[in-house]
Amino acid sequence: MFRGKKIPHTYVIVFYIIIAAAVLTWILPGGEYTEQTVTVNGEESTEMVYRPVDSQPQTWQIFSALFKGFVRQAGIIVFILMIGGAFWIMNHSKAIDVGIFAFLKFTRRLEHLRFFRIFGVENIIITLIMLLFSVFGAVFGMSEETIAFVIIMVPLAISMGYDSIVGVSLCFVAAGLGFAGAILNPFTIGIAQGLADLPLFSGIEYRLFCWVVINAAGIWFVLRYARKVKKNPSRSPVYKTDAYWREKGNAQVENIRYYTPVSAWFAYGLILAGLVAFSVSFPVSTLTIGDPASGSGTALTFPVIPVCTGLFAVTAFLSLRKSVHFFILNLLAYTILFLIVGVMGYGWYIMEIATLFFAMGLFSGIALGQSPNDITRLFLDGVKDILSAALIVGLAGGIIVILEDGQVVDTILHGLSRGMGNFGKVASVSVMYLIQTVINVIIPSGSAKAALTMPIMAPFSDLIGISRQATVMAFQFGDGFTNMITPTSGVLIGVLGVARIPYEKWVKWAAPFILILMTLGFLLLIPTVTMKLSGF
């Protein structure tokens, strides 16, 4: 059973953490935060007050944690299953293989240009893709959405001679960098500043500087690692597990028969009719960045859906004249475009996004001429292929369930908040940063953590003479960096499951990366208490 020093399976590691969480419920006293109304200078306000309660030691509940974890993470689990099934239908056409092959041919042509030769075509491609996803993370808090892009980025990275870690870095890590250096993220900065009674998205100038610095460091680290893997692929810690992706990508793209069946034109007509109907229903859309009502955001109102519909009509028609493969790639591109429109214009979340990709998968099957039974079979094959990723998300959700049911989450939070004594300003903001980082392992939701910690941290910062803006920055960095490594994050576990990267191998790779980012976060916090910054 215990031969050699074999690293435990990811499921085993997560279950060990559940057991450790259950042990904590026997050691720590119970406690909870409740809202209390207080009157200051004749004005009523609410504050979070901690009170002891009876703890609920967890025993047999470690076995029910999987069930409760599934209930807690149901949205992400269903999202993963629907995405997996939809992409399996699309992959059956080899459209993504065709797209990657065409993309690589295009990049090779760029190598003849002097600019691209100097900096390296692939370095520029990696940088641009990561910056794009980082902007998504910084502006509207892209997180769960990256799970869908892993299925595209990992095969792309493998085809370019890299590994699945580089593929995950292109979307998930990049979005994480943006999330940590958030500029206009309403789910973290917006909530935290609102609770701290600060003008929404104030101090944007320094946060923009931080975003640039964090991304420069993150992209440098990924490029450095990518260059090492490119030089010697066997040095990748996931070289063996990447065999799945290498075998999957060994399709003879050059031998694929390019054709356009009548069913593809039928799918084109159905989609176009639906988009026209949506264009009539939503002739004008307002895309928001930040919170325009506060004067610290932007709202752009224009007929985005009719414009996208017109563009789709033209590009899809041209792609159909080439092959059904390019039509499906065109469908994927507009799926991503409408995802952005939905998130920024209509507040879409994982249910709407999963529905969008599900429709993409169905229309891909129709375009290929698949029967309803064949489409169903392909969808179920995709669900089976990705089921392990969904299972681990449910299991990881059990960690939080144990701590919450044991009534010790708020006890841990209270104990950490009391850890700040009579320190200097730099030391105090550093302790805040450390506390937020530790809490993020327990409460990975940025919105929930802001609701719990900011009503405590903001008044405390007034007492020690620290700007509330600096306190928000400590929350922002503490919330962002460890999202890329904490086992309680359903998004991280889902991403690794889809990419087939064992958690222990990811931690080994990510640990020095996170250490660099956390150190950088500490250095970026120092000016917030030692210099006069705009908005601070």
N, C-alpha and C positions, 0 to 999 in steps of 0.2 A: 504493500500500500504506500509506503513512504520510501521508495527506492531513489537513491541519489539525492540531488538537490533540485528536483523538478519543480518549476514554478507552478503554483496552483492555477487552475482554470479561472477565468474572470468571474464565473458564477460562484466559485468557491470563495474568492476574495471578497465579493460583495456580501455573501452569507456570513463570513467571518466578521465583517463590519456590523452586520445586523446583530450578531451575538454580542459584540462589544457595546453597541448602543443599548441592548437589553441590560447588560451588566451595569451601565451608568445609571439606569433607572432604579437600581438597588442601592447605589452609592450616594447619588445626589438627592437633596430634598426637593419636594415638589414646589412649583410656583407658577404664577401667571401674571401677565400684564392686563390691566383693565383700564378703560377710559374713565376719567374723572373730570367733572366740570369744576373749574376754579374761577374766581372773580378777582381780577387785578385792575385796580384803578377804575372800578365800575364797569369793566368789560369782561364778559364771560369768554372763557376759552377751555378747550379740553386738553388734558395731558395724560400720558400713559403712566399709571402707578402700579408698582410691583407689589404683590401680596403673596405670602406663603400659602400653599394648599397641600393637601395630602398627596404624596407621591403615589403612583400606581405601578409598582414593580412589574416588569414584563417577564413572563416565563414561557408558557406554551405559545404565546403570541408570536414568537419568532417564526413559527411554522405557518401562521396565518398572515404573516407580513407580505408574502407573495400575492395573496388574494387582495389584501387591502392596497398593496402597492399598485396592482393592476387597476383597481378602482380609482386611485388617486391620479395615476398617469394615463388614464384611459384615452384622453385626447391624443397624446403623443403616440401611444401604441397603435391606435387606429390609423393615425396619420402615416406611420411607418408602413403598416400593412397595405394601405391603399396606394402609397407611393411605389412600394415594391411590386405590387401587382400591375400597376399602370406601366411602369418602366419595363417590366418583363414582356408585355405585349409589344411595346415599342422596340425593344431589343431584338425581338423575333424577326423584325424586318432588316436587321443589320444597318439601320439608318444611322445610328450613332457611330458605328464603325466607319461607315462611309464618310460621315462628317469629320471624324478625327483624322482619317486618311487625307481628306481634302485640306484640312487645316494644316497638317504637317507638310504637305506639298507646298502650300502657300508660304509657310515660314521658311522653307528651304530657299525659295526664290528671294526672300528678303535678305538672305545672307550675302547677296551680291552688292547690297548697298553699304557704303562705307560706315554710316552711322550705326547700323545694326551689327556690323562686324566688330566695331570697337567695343560696344557694350554687351554684345551677345544677344541674338534674337530671342533665345529662350529665357534669358534673364529679364528682358524687357516684357515678354509675355507674362511671366510669373508676377512681375511687379505690377503690371496693369490690372491683371485679374484680381490680385490681392487688394489693390487700392479700391477697385470697384466694390468688392464685398465689404471692405472696411467702411466705405461711405454708407453702405446700407446699414451696417451695424451702428454707426455713429448718428445717423439721421432718424431711422425709425426702429432701431433696436432689433435688427434681424438676428434671429437665434434659431428657433425651431425650423425655420424655412431652409436652413443650410442642409438639413438632412436630405432634402430632395436633390440638392446639387452635388452631394457626395457621389451619387450614382453616375454623374457625368464627369466630374473632375478627377476621380480616381482612375478610370480607364484612360483619360487624357494624359495624366501624369505618367502612367505605366507606358503608354505608347511613345512618350517623349524620352523614355529611358530612365525615369525616376521611380519612385515607389508610392505606396498608398498613403504614407505619411505626408509626402509632398502634396498629393491630391487633396487630402483633408485640410492641409494648410492653406491651399488656394481659396477655399470657401469658409470653412468653419473657423480656423485660426484667424484668418483675415477679418471675418465678421467679429470675432472676439476682440481683436485689437481695436476695431472701431467702437465696440460696445464699451471697452474700458476707457477709451479716449473720447467718450460720447460728447458730441457737440450739441445736438438738438433732440436727443432721445427722450421722448415724452414719458416712457415707462420707468426711467431711472432718474435722470436729471430733472425732468418735469415734476415728478412726484416729490422727490427729495427737496427741491427748492420751494415747492408749494408748502410742504410741511414745515420748512425752516423760515417761512414768511419772507422769502426773497423774491424779487421780480423774476418771473420765469425766464430761464435761459440767459440770465445776466451773467457777466463774467465770461462771455463767449470768446473774447479775444485770447485770453490765456488758455482756455480749454482747447481752442483751435491749435495753438502752439504745441500743447501737450499731445494732441492727436498726431501732429506731424512727427514729433520726436518718437512717440511710441511706435508708429508705423515704420519709421526709418529703422529702428532697432529690430522690430519684428521681421520685416522683409529681409533685412541683412542676415538675420539668423537663418531664415528659411533658405535663402539663396546659397548661403555657405554650406548648409547641409545638403541641398540639392546638387551642388557641384561635386561634393564628396561621393554621393550615391551614383551620379552620372559617370564618374571616373571609375568606380568599382562597385557595381550593383550588389555584389555579395556582402558588402559591408553594411547594408541596410539591416536594421534589427527585425524587419518584417519580410525579409527576402523569401523565406520559405512560405509564409502565409500568403504572400502575394502571388504564389503559383496559381491560385484560383483566378486572379485577374489576368495573368499572362496567358493562361490557357483559354480563357474566355475571349481574349483579344486576338487570338491567333487565326481568326477567320481570314480566308483568302479574299481580301477586299477587291483585289484586282480582278478576281474571277466572278464577282457578283454580277448577275444579269440585271441591267438597268431597264426598267419597263414602267408603264403607267396603265394599270387596269381601269376598266370602266368604274369599278367601285370607288377608286380614288377620286374621280370626278364627282361621283355621288356624294362622297364625304365632304368634298369642297363645297358643293351646293348647300348641304345641310348646315355646315358651319357658317357659311356666309349669310344664310337666311337668319340664323340665330343672332349673329352679330348685327345685322341690319335691325332686327327687332330691338336689341339692346340699345342701339344707337338712337332709335326713336324714343325709347323709354328714358334714356339718359343722354340727351343731346349735349349737355354741358356738365363737366365734372370739375370739382375743386380739389386740386392736389395740395396738401399741406405739409410743410416742413416745420417742425417745432410747434409753437403756439402763437399764431398770428394775432390772436386777441390780446396778448400781452405786449405786442410790439416787438417781440424777440423771435419771430418766425416769419415764414413766407407762405402766402396762399396764391396759387396760380390757377385761375379759372379759364378753361378753354374746352372746346369739343374734342376731348382726347379720345373717347370711344369711337365717334364717327371717323376721326382721322385714322385711328388704328384699323378700323374696319376697311377703309379705303385702301390703306397700305397692304393689308392682308389680301384683299381681292386681287391686287396686282401681283404681289410677290408669290402668292400661292399658285396663281395661274402660270406664272413663268416657271416655277419649280416643277409643276406637273408636266410641263412640256419636256422637262429633262428626265425625271424619274419619280416614282412614288417615294423613293428614299429621301429625295430632297424636299418633297412635299411634307413628309413627316418631320424632317429637321426644321422646316419653316413653321410647322405647327408647334414644335417645342419652343422655338424662339418667341412666338407670340404668346405662348402659355406663360413664359417668364415675364414678358412685357405686361400682360394683363395682371400677373401676380403683383408687380410693382404698382400698377394703377389701383388695384384693389386695396392694397395695404395703405397706400398714401392718400387715396381718395375716398375709400369707403370703410376703412377700419377693419379690413379682413384679418382673420386669424387662421389657425390651423384647420378648422372645419372647412372654410371656404377654399383655402389653398389645396387641401386634400381633394375636394370636389373638383377643382379646376384640373388637377393632374389626372384624376380619375377619368374625366371627360376626354382629356388628351389621349389616354390609353385606349379608351373605347373607339374614338375616331381613327386612331392609328390602326386598330384591328379592322375597322370597316374599310379603310383605305386599302388595306392589303387584300381585301376580299375574303376575310375570315368569316366563317359562320358564327352565329351566336354561341353555339356549343364550343367552338374552337377558341373564341375570345374568352369564354368562361374558364376553359381549361388552362389557357396561358396565364390568366389572372391568378388562378389558384396556384399554379406553379411558381409564380413570382412571390405570392404570399408565403408559400412553404420555404422558398429560398431565403427570405428575409425574416422568418419567424423567430430565429434565435436572437436577432436584434431587439425585437419587440419584447421577448421574454425577459431579457436582461434589464430593460427599462422598468418593467414591472417590479422586478426583484430589487433594483436600486431604490425605487420609490418606497419600499418597505422600511428602509433605514429611517426616513423621516417619520413614517407612521409609528414606529416603535418609540422614538423620542417624544413625539407629540402625545401619544396615548399614555406614555409614562409620566407626563406632566413635567418634563425636565428641560424642554427647549428654552422656555423663558427664564428658568433658573440659570442656565448657562449664559444667556444673554445678560442677565442682571449681574452675574458674577464678573463677567468681562467688563461691563460698564463701570463697575466699582473699582476696577484695577487702576484707574487713573488717579494718581495722587497729586501732590504739589510739585508737578514737573514744570520745566520751562516750556515756552510756546512750541519750539521745535519738537521737544520730547513729547509733549501732549498730543500734537497733531499726528505724530508718529505712532503713538499708542492707539489713537483713534483708528488709524489706518490698519494697524495690526488686529485690533478687535473686529473691525468690519471684515477683514480677510478671514479670520477664524469663523466668524458667524456665517460667512458665505458657504462654508463647508456644511453647515447645519441647515441653513435656509438659502438655497440657491436662487430663489426667486427675488430679483432685484426690487420689484414693487412691494412685496411683502416685507422685505428687510428694511426698506425705506420707511414703511409705515410703523415698524417696531422701533427702529433705532433713532430716526431723526428727531422725534419729539423728546428724546432723552439727550441726544448729543448736542442739538442746537442750543438749548438753554445753558448746558454745561459750558459750551464754547464762550458764551457771554461772560460767565463767571471768571474764566481764566484769560479773558482778553484776546480770544482768537476769533477771527472773522467767521461768520456762519458759512460764508462761501468756501472757506478752507475746509470746514467740516463736511460740506457737500462733496468737495474734491476727494477727501479721505474715504467717504462712502463710495464714490464713483470708482476709484482705483481698487478699493477693497472688494467691491462687487464684481469687477471685471476680470481681473487676471486669473483668479483661481477657478473661474467658470470653465477654464480649459483643462482642469485636472481633477476637480472634485468628483468623487464617485456618486454623490447624491444628485448630480445634475442629470436629469433624464435626457436632455439634449446631447450632452457629451456621450453618454452611454449609447444612445441611439445612433449617433454618428459613427462611433467606433464599431458598433454592431453591423451597420450597413457596409462600412469599409473593411470589415473582417480584420480589424486590428485588435489583438488582445490588450486588455486594459493595462496589464503589467508592462508590456512593451511600450505602450504609449507613455506611461508614467516615466519610464526610464529615459525616453527621448525628451519629454516635455519638462522634466524637473529642472534642468539647468536653464531652459528657456524661461520658465516661470520665475526662477530666481533672478534672472537678469531683468525681467519686466518689473518685478516687485521692488528691486533695488532702484530701478529707474523711477518708479512711482514715488518712492521715498524722496529721491532727489528733486522731483518735480513739485513735491509738497512744500519743500523748504521756502521757496520764494513767496508762497501764499501767506506766510507769517513773518517774513523778514523784509518784504518789499511792498511798495504801494502799487497794486495792480488795478487795472480798470475793472470795476464791478466788485472788488473785494473790500 
